[in-house]
Amino acid sequence: MPNRSSHAGHVPERTCVICRKKLDKANLLRLVVLDRNLYIDMTGKLSRRGYYVCDDNQCLEQLEKWHRKKMRRSLGRQTKSGDKGK
């Protein structure tokens, strides 16, 4: 039996941002936003906030809608935080 601090046998899980299913990290695509564009991070090492999506056709079809919604929310936060100093 591995000791409690050991990570042996641990399989990282992530949640799909579209369907909210929890899956093994290896079974999901990692996405990052760079300059307001969505990119697939094939290496998993880009130093940005990562978002995960499963490769289910329904989730992939909804990805563009999710990205637009995320950008609208992001712009709203930037506008609100910019108004505080005035």
Phi, psi and omega in degrees: 000125180292151179289168187296329182276352180285143177258011180299131179084356179283131177244114181296138177246148175224164182249133176293130182290345181266300185264351178067017176284140175269126180223166174300140181306324182294340182264009181240155174269134177265130181242147174226154177254120177235124180051045178067011176248149181264128180233147173276126179265093184294328182274337183076017186239003178296139185273063177222167176296126181263142175237142184244143178221140178281163185270023175290138183302320180297319179292317180296325178293328182272357185297318181297318178298317178300316181296316178300316180297318179297318180293322177298316179296319180297316179296322178297320178294319180295319180294316180295318180290332178286334181280342184297327183281351184267000000 
